[in-house]
Every structure is written in structure tokens, then in C-alpha cells.
Amino acid sequence: MARSQARVVVTGLGATTPVGGDVASTWESLLAGRSGVRKLTQEWVADLPVQIGAPAAVDPSEVLPRVEARRLDRSAQFAIICAREAWADAGFTGKASEAGLDPDRVGVVCASGIGGLTTLLSNYDQLRDAGPRRVSPLAIPMLMPNSPSANVSIELQARAGAHTPVSACSSGAEAIAYALDMIRLGRADVVVAGGAEAVISPLPIAAFANMMALSKRNDEPTAVSRPFDKNRDGFVLGEGGALMVLESAEHAEARGATIYAEVAGAGMSADAHHIAQPEPSGRGVITAIRKALTDAGLTPEDIAHVNCHATSTPAGDVAESVALNTVFGDRVTSIPVTAPKSMIGHLLGGAGAVESLATVLTLHHGLVPPTANVDDVDDDVNLDIVRTTPRKLDDGPLAALNDSFGFGGHNVVLAFRRA
Amino acid sequence: MASTEEIREGLAEIVNEITGVPAEDVQLDKSFTDDLDIDSLSMVEVVVAAEEKFGVKIPDEEVKNLATVGDAVTFIEKAGS
């Protein structure tokens, strides 16, 4: 397949996560191996089999004005916070036209895994308890999954398009792949891309727990999310998000922007196997990795780091290791990998975005953050997992991958290259 | 029954809670859309909150006639009497 010639670079970063309210604090926590998982304190937690989660380190109510916040689902609140940080970090002030950009050349791709679920549930409570008149007229604009994307486009005056990929836990990475296409195809010069999620509430926790997807080890929250470890028993629900400003290299260079990394390519596939189980041979994952390498003009030998999807479920982590071993062969043990979900939990539609941001920073700073809680590596996992302290990467040109997989068999792999 | 001023004050409190517009700006001659910049969604929120606060019904087809704060206060006074 012919490769597009348009290079796409990352020029701005924004995040709010369980380990930090912005990019700097998130990155510092990741390098320190600090877990954001904790015992949940809400009253409703008492009846649930799972009583732990990774709530945002900084509640959006501390950042957004009250009136603005009440019109946004919590996931859109995260998206707006991320967008403002990323936009400013890219050197833009005000709406697109005020920032010297053509609004018709600015896009938004903000993913969601489940949409405004807590808004839906609280309005259902209103309907049941107080009647139809008390259902909020803001319910639909708040709960629709495209709400974060739409609100960011309104905020930034981004008119090239506002899109919302939905592919469960790979949605955030798919958003970046979509943004890459938009710029390569000449539909936009600047695209704010990523994802956000906010579903730490009783129904999703009960539902994920009943899927046997969540860890139920309620007594030791910071030790619970343990990707690749023998004693892993499921993921921990996290919340938050990340958005990155993607820009054509030409556009970024013309305005003298700071470039963090290049988004070199994307590879996507579907397992077509099972609605929740990973395909055990890793077939779909292998295909996605190979497509990403080809799209980026890279070979397996060029890859110096992999930011793993590794959610800490028994089957998923092994399938990812199998796939990486197939693609990289013997070289796999000399590629340092990390699994941020060990610290931030699983942000669902936000996961691929936060982890792509971590991959970009890993290349930018030449430091791979450690994976927490890997005390005893599973015998079926054969990877060079960075543990305890960050690992330094070589200087010079390097490339890295971010893996993201979603319930439904969605596989998205992104390739980043040091700028 | 509440006085005109009491209804205006109650409405101003609701408008402030929902839209952030300072309560002292919510005066009888102000237009909800042109002066107070309240959109149609927030207007529905204001109406429902007002129904609850003043124990009245404000039918949907009536809402478009409530251009100013004064219109709303008058409607509530009549509906409550």
C-alpha cells in the first residue's frame, strides 16, 4: 500500500488522569511508578463486589466554573480540560481564528468508550422518581457520545469536522488514527485528538465485575492493577482523558512550533472472534502491529519501545505478549515495554489517548516509565518489562508503538517516531 | 401568594443557579435571550425550576411568550392566583 507523504507531528499535549491533573504531574507520577488506584469512598460502593477504582487526581469541579460544568457530562468536562491544556501547549490562544488559524482547517477527534453514561443514569433516576417533566433538557446533549468532541469543537472553533470513534477500549487510539488520516488526506492542518471517559459509577462497575473483567481485591488498591504479573486478576476502572494537538509537519514547521514526536503510522484490525475474549493466537493484534509498521515505513528492527495495552486480565496480557513475540521474534526481549494501566487503571475510551501521550513523552524525554506491581512475571509472558525505575532510551532516531485493544475485537496500533 | 418582587427574586435565584447570570441583572424589563443570553435549553431548565418553586404549571406552548423576566413574573402571578 502506498504511504502518504504528508508527515504528521504532535505539537501540544493535554491530560487529566488518575495520577495527575495535567500533563506534567501525570508524567511525573508515571516515572515515579505511583498508583492512582484507591478505595472508593462513595456511599453506593458498599453493595458492590468491586470497591476500588482510579478516580481523576484533580476533580473537574476544581478546574471548571460551576455553570460551565453543569452543562457537561463528566467525560466532556475532562475533554474540555485536556483541550485547553493541549491548545495552550501548542502555542495557541483563543479560538482558532484568534490564534491565527483558519477554522475550516482545524478538526477535533475525541473518542468515547461508553458516552455520557452517568448523565443517562441520573436522568433515568429523575424520570423514575420525579416524572418526565424533571428529565433535563440537557440530558441528550450531555449523554451523546459525540458530546466531548462537539464541545471541544465549539470551544476551539474547529470547523473541519468533529468526530467520535467508538471502539470500546481502543477508541482513544482510533481517534488519533482518524486524525492522522484527516491531515494526510488534506482535510485539516491541525486536529485535536484523543479521548475521555468518566464511568466510575455503580452500574458500569457491577457490569464489568459480572463480566469477570475487574479485580476484586478490594483491600490492597495500589497493588491491584498488575499487568503481566502471575497474580493479576482483572483491571481497575479509571477515569480522565488526554488530547494531543496533531499538525501537518509543514504547518508546524512554518509557525516554528515545538514538536514532541511524529505520528508515523497506524494499523487497525478486528479479531472477528468473540465479543469480549481476546483471540488467543494474537492474530488480529499481529496484523494491526504489522499494518502500523508498514504504514509508518518502519521495520520491526526500528522499534525501541512498546507501550502495552496490558489491562491486567489473565487472558489479554498473555495474548499481547504472544503477538509481540510473533512480530519481533528473539528481539522482543531487548525492547523495553511498559503498561501504564498498572498506575492509572483502565480509562476505556481515554486509555489509548493517555497511553499514546505517554508514548510520545517517552520518545521526547528518552525515558520509559516503569510498570507498577510486576513482582512475579507470568511464565507465559516473554517481554522486557520496565519495572521499579524508568529506563533510559538511546539518543538519536527512535520509534515506538502504542497498543490499544477493545471489547468487540478492535485492535489499534499507533507508531510514533522521535521528531 | 408571593409578591411581584418576591417572584422576581425567586426567578433571579433560579436563573443565577442555572446560567451564572448575576441575580441583580435579572430585572423585569430584561429579555431572557437578548439581555441575559439564556439559550432554549437553559430556558426549559428555568421554567421547570420555576414550576417547582412557585407550584404552578407553565405549559411548553406558553414558554415562547415569556420574552422578558416581567412576562414570566406576570404569568406566575396569574397562574398562582
Boltz contact constraints between the chains, C-beta under 6 A:
constraints:
  - contact:
      token1: [A, 67]
      token2: [B, 20]
      max_distance: 6.0
  - contact:
      token1: [A, 137]
      token2: [B, 41]
      max_distance: 6.0
  - contact:
      token1: [A, 137]
      token2: [B, 44]
      max_distance: 6.0
  - contact:
      token1: [A, 138]
      token2: [B, 41]
      max_distance: 6.0
